[in-house]
């Protein structure tokens, strides 16, 4: 039976369609309902009814016998017909056991453990132009930055929200499971390679707890669809099981001076002493693994075999968890200083 | 490429307005009557002015029992201070002391809209079914407000202050469109003149925050920063014949009553929210460089949509989701 899975974001709608033969096709529309923009002439239900009709038509799908399931955040909007299954995104994530999901949107960040919105705590103070732009984005929710500086602004606003809720941020990403980043600010059809590099640096900066983390990314936003399909009917679980988010790399959060011995599968070894406040990239592609021996005051002595990824192994010695010392200005300096490094590492791997 | 439509001006064929007398009086229309903004719906007597004189006030004895005083007559004394009638009126003793009240005057209830009387209640209120053009106000704060619309002709910020002084004789019941931009200085000036409802194309964040803090109803036709009011909106509010308008903050709408027959009658709810983008469509551009500006699609190709901005005739390339079709 053909099935259409819908995911409603705060500023977009995306869909995955499985036909009778199990072939997958998808559709993305970069617009979501906003009361400020449409309520004076169009209801939320009318809006999404039109959008779903449009998606069905664009996918060339017959409505007859079509099963429609939907997830969304903060709610799953009505479309004038019943969904075969409807569950909010946060509820859906609670069913994930094999990794930690971090959904990053311009307005909220949530995982299985916690949820933070822009209404929580103080935000970073920006200049007039930046403030105006961010305020306009909250009204025109579909708008997406076209300049790297504005994308950086959006990401730093999210980071600022996380930073002002530091205790909650720690709870957000506590698990030792792989962390998968995805969300409205990180969709492949919207971001440029330049934006991608900025996003990676922010993802690294959002994980603040000392430790060793395996970071992954889903820029296709397929994860919620496959998860929902699996939960709706076990017959569809193969899509989830076969789905592998892209590996970003292994992040070693070791605030302060750190020494690291890296031994590769080829038998080469290298000892590195990394000063405090650095982000150090060790090229290691996603198919390879390496043995790390890390020594620092914060972590003590840790030995671990880790896998590589798009960014290889990242040794981060910044005191990101110390709110008194690590602030917005420190972050901006780190972003600017490391864009070139991230560019080089992406070119190498 | 499909893009949603935003209705900047939309015709609404039905809205109900309740017009209420300050106290019970006489209603002079019947259910089913057609009315226009200047028709008298009803009348009652009201006191427009009064002066509180306190409990220690000593009144001059009157020759009659009516306690009526003509303008300028000595009414009495409060300590050593004499009080002369500031207008024709009478003295009343209340639980809080003496009060000098002006003579009752006629209060005429006007509909302020074109429409049909649907209901009358207790010689006090009249319900009128009317039609309107609703203008989209994407940013709005404060409380719902209705009153007389005053439109400044998009003056520079310096001139706007002058306009306040020269054209706002009384702030009561006014909704003032101050121009393309509203800044902190201007809103402070408006507040000092006791204006409580303002409209502009855009505003600075501090001006918006000031409006929120001081309970000023503020509506922005575009957003934050320095973005001009779309011509379509400015031309409409500048030319409306009926100046009594309703600022519906919760609905992001400035509702302007119109006669039954008007050129906007065709501009109703669209059949579908998404339209295929085509040449000559009017769009609002939302990319970082030209945020909020209105333009016309010059070319729509697979590689991109090229828009000529109305403000400076510059051509810019813009792609979904950074544009909206304006109707």
Interface residues (C-beta under 8 A of the other chain):
Chain A: X11 X12 X29 X30 X31 X35 X36 X37 X38 X39 X40 X41 X42 X46 X47 X50 X51 X53 X54 X58 X128 X129 X131 X132 X133 X135 X136 X139 X140 X142 X143 X144 X145 X146 X147 X149 X150 X190
Chain B: X2 X3 X4 X6 X7 X10 X134 X136 X138 X139 X204 X205 X208 X223 X224 X225 X251 X252 X253 X269 X270 X272 X273 X274 X286 X287 X288 X289 X291 X292 X320 X321 X322 X324
